[in-house]
Amino acid sequence: MNINIEKIENLILELDELICSKPLENIDYNGIIEGKLGLAYYSTYMLNKFNQDRHLEQIENILDCIFEKINVGGFLIGNSPTLSAGLSGFGWVLNVLIEKKNIRLPIFNSN
């Protein structure tokens, strides 16, 4: 079997266009499994794989959306501590973003 990696990567990028074109306000949930945090995690992978600015912009927009809801006292994610829909998932995604150097938060800088 002859696998054409270039064709597969092109297909992935076409699917990515569709994924990134969905407005964030149309995504009802914020959790990792079926919400905005899952899209942030996906965008982190795609940014590290293909190094396209749109993925960094997507991550920034998602975090802005989530932090804005925190600031106005809005519903962030489930009140559960679970990874899939709760606060531990939010912390995990932030940790992944920091480890991959996709974001820098002043509270985590040692300087």
C-alpha positions as CSV (number, residue, x, y, z in Angstrom):
1,M,0.0,0.0,0.0
2,N,1.3,3.4,-1.0
3,I,0.3,6.2,1.4
4,N,0.7,9.7,0.1
5,I,1.4,11.8,3.2
6,E,1.1,15.1,1.3
7,K,-2.5,14.2,0.3
8,I,-3.4,13.2,3.8
9,E,-2.0,16.5,5.2
10,N,-3.9,18.5,2.6
11,L,-7.1,16.7,3.6
12,I,-6.4,17.5,7.2
13,L,-5.9,21.1,6.4
14,E,-9.1,21.2,4.4
15,L,-11.0,19.7,7.4
16,D,-9.2,22.2,9.6
17,E,-10.6,25.1,7.6
18,L,-14.1,23.8,8.3
19,I,-13.4,23.4,12.0
20,C,-11.8,26.8,12.4
21,S,-14.6,28.5,10.4
22,K,-17.3,27.8,13.0
23,P,-18.0,30.9,15.1
24,L,-17.2,30.4,18.8
25,E,-20.6,31.8,19.8
26,N,-22.1,28.8,18.0
27,I,-20.3,26.4,20.4
28,D,-22.6,26.0,23.3
29,Y,-20.3,24.1,25.7
30,N,-16.9,25.1,27.2
31,G,-15.6,21.6,28.2
32,I,-12.8,19.5,26.6
33,I,-15.0,16.8,25.1
34,E,-17.6,18.8,23.2
35,G,-16.7,22.5,23.8
36,K,-14.4,25.4,23.4
37,L,-11.6,23.9,25.5
38,G,-11.5,20.9,23.2
39,L,-11.1,23.2,20.3
40,A,-8.3,25.0,22.1
41,Y,-6.5,21.7,22.7
42,Y,-7.0,20.7,19.0
43,S,-5.7,24.1,17.9
44,T,-2.6,23.7,20.1
45,Y,-1.9,20.4,18.3
46,M,-2.5,22.0,14.9
47,L,-0.3,25.0,15.7
48,N,2.6,22.8,16.7
49,K,2.1,20.5,13.6
50,F,1.5,23.1,10.9
51,N,2.6,26.4,12.5
52,Q,-0.3,28.5,11.1
53,D,-1.2,31.8,12.7
54,R,-5.0,31.0,12.6
55,H,-4.5,28.3,15.2
56,L,-2.8,30.8,17.6
57,E,-5.6,33.3,16.9
58,Q,-8.2,30.5,17.6
59,I,-6.5,29.7,21.0
60,E,-6.4,33.4,21.9
61,N,-10.0,33.9,21.0
62,I,-11.2,30.9,23.0
63,L,-9.2,32.0,26.1
64,D,-10.5,35.5,25.7
65,C,-14.1,34.2,25.5
66,I,-13.6,32.0,28.6
67,F,-11.8,34.6,30.7
68,E,-14.4,37.2,29.8
69,K,-17.1,35.0,31.1
70,I,-15.1,34.6,34.3
71,N,-14.8,38.3,34.7
72,V,-18.5,39.0,34.3
73,G,-19.4,36.1,36.6
74,G,-20.9,34.1,33.7
75,F,-21.1,30.4,33.5
76,L,-17.7,29.1,32.7
77,I,-17.7,25.3,32.6
78,G,-19.5,22.7,34.6
79,N,-19.4,23.1,38.3
80,S,-18.0,19.6,38.4
81,P,-14.2,18.9,39.0
82,T,-14.1,16.5,36.0
83,L,-11.6,16.6,33.2
84,S,-14.2,16.4,30.5
85,A,-16.5,19.3,31.5
86,G,-15.1,20.7,34.7
87,L,-12.5,22.9,36.2
88,S,-9.7,20.3,36.1
89,G,-10.1,20.2,32.3
90,F,-9.7,24.0,32.2
91,G,-6.5,23.7,34.3
92,W,-5.2,20.8,32.2
93,V,-5.7,22.7,28.9
94,L,-4.0,25.8,30.3
95,N,-1.1,23.6,31.4
96,V,-0.8,22.1,28.0
97,L,-0.8,25.6,26.4
98,I,1.9,26.8,28.7
99,E,4.1,23.6,28.3
100,K,3.8,23.9,24.5
101,K,4.8,27.6,24.8
102,N,1.6,28.6,23.0
103,I,0.7,31.1,25.7
104,R,2.5,32.9,28.5
105,L,0.7,33.9,31.7
106,P,2.5,36.4,33.9
107,I,1.6,34.5,37.0
108,F,3.7,31.5,35.7
109,N,6.8,33.4,34.8
110,S,9.8,33.1,37.1
111,N,11.2,36.5,36.3
